[in-house]
């Protein structure tokens, strides 16, 4: 789902649309509704150690930005 959204957002940006916050807006309501049941975001945080690890979606977005 996220990758398909990013592909559509990339096409929109290439066509001149301003889409910097669309991803956050699109997922914001799900995050509020699910609370702590599901882990969202680009970085996984281990709540016990506070260690942070990049998720696959982070690496995908990083690659898209680099292009």
N, C-alpha and C positions, 0 to 999 in steps of 0.2 A: 504494500500500500504506500509506504513512505517513498520508496524508490520511484513508483509510478507518479506520485505527486511531484517529486523533485524533477522528474523528466518534463512534466507539464509546466512546472514553474520555470525551468530553464528555457523552454520554448517561448513562454510568455515574455521572459526577460529579453530574449533575443529579438522578439517582435516589438520591444519597446515598453513593455509593462513594468511597473514598479511593484515588486513582489518580495520585499525583504522580510516581512513579518507574516506572510500567509501561512507558513508551516506552523508557527506558534499559535496563530489564531485558530487554525483548523483543528489542532489537537488540544487546545486549552480547555474546552468543555469536557472532554473525556477525562482529563487529569483531575478536574474537580469532582466529577461524578464517581470516579473509582477510588479516590483517596490514595491510600498506600497499598491497595491490593495489587496494582500493576505498576511496574517501574517504567517510566517514560524518560525521554531525554537522550542525549548523544553520549553521555558519560555515565557509566555504572559506578555508584558509590557503595562501598561496603560499609554498612552502618556501624559495624563493630570496630573496624580499624580506621575508618574514614579514607581508606585507599580508593583512589579513582582510577578507572580503566576505560579507555576509549571503546565504544561499541562499534560494530560494523557500520552502522549508519553514520557515525562520526567520520570514519575513514572514507566512506562514499562521498559525503558532503565535502570533505577536505579535498578530494580529487576533483570534484566538480568546480570548486572555487578556484583551484589551481589552473583550470583551463579557461 
